[in-house]
Amino acid sequence: KELSGGQRQRVAIGRAIVREPAVFLFDEPLSNLDAALRTQMRIELAHLHRSLGTTIVYVTHDQVEAMTLGDRIAVFNNGCIEQVGAPMQVYQQPVNRFVAGFLGSPRMNFLPVRGTGDAALEVPGGLLRWPHGQGVAADRVATIGVRPEHLHLVGDDAGFAISGEIDTVEQLGDTSVAYVSLAGLAEPLALKIAATTALPPRGAKVQMAAEPGHLLAFDAEGHRLRA
């Protein structure tokens, strides 16, 4: 009774290990640990998995745990499996908007498509280049998804760009995350900025461009469109 919640969880894991079960069932085993200890225990669990060679079914709401510990992950939504696959496969090739928005921190940015042009998509704040190599007709696209690491600040002379205003900047040490408000969009866009890049101040007007090869297209029902 003198143990903390985190200590009790670690003891419970140890008690499960010494019984040498055929399958481990872990239900959010690291949820009561502080951030530093959670990182340490993720590494320990990965070592245990390799040394024991025992199947582990691991339930978590922490996407970092899922991405780093899982050989295969299943993304659930309201009791239904949305997608099963290797972590990076699910991250890079989500089957729908739910999966795309669930994995990744910050989450994927979603932009409604308002119109199409010559190799371009009209979205709030400006235009995105839509490469014909995507193999998807632009007029089928209802929403575009782009991850924060695939958005970049560009100059005013960029041909395809989105205009916005810096709302907040989070400095994380090795990188920073800028949140940019766009006219007509409820949620700000998130983009990652390298630590070596000068950070724009709050309220600054900026131009952003997306890497065309990393744009994901979704139809009106939220299904990902693929060639």
RADA-V563481 format. One record per run of one state. SS is the DSSP state (a for helix, b for strand, c for the rest). FROM is the first residue (numbers start at 1). TO is the last residue. If there is no record, write none. Layout:
BEGIN
ss=<SS SS>
from=<FROM FROM>
to=<TO TO>
END
This chain:
BEGIN
ss=<c a c b c a c b c a c b c b c a c b a c b c b c b c a c a c b c a b c b c b c b c b c a c b c b c>
from=<1 5 19 23 28 35 53 55 60 63 70 73 78 80 86 87 93 96 97 103 109 118 120 124 126 130 132 135 138 141 143 147 148 151 155 162 172 175 182 189 195 205 211 212 215 216 219 223 226>
to=<4 18 22 27 34 52 54 59 62 69 72 77 79 85 86 92 95 96 102 108 117 119 123 125 129 131 134 137 140 142 146 147 150 154 161 171 174 181 188 194 204 210 211 214 215 218 222 225 227>
END
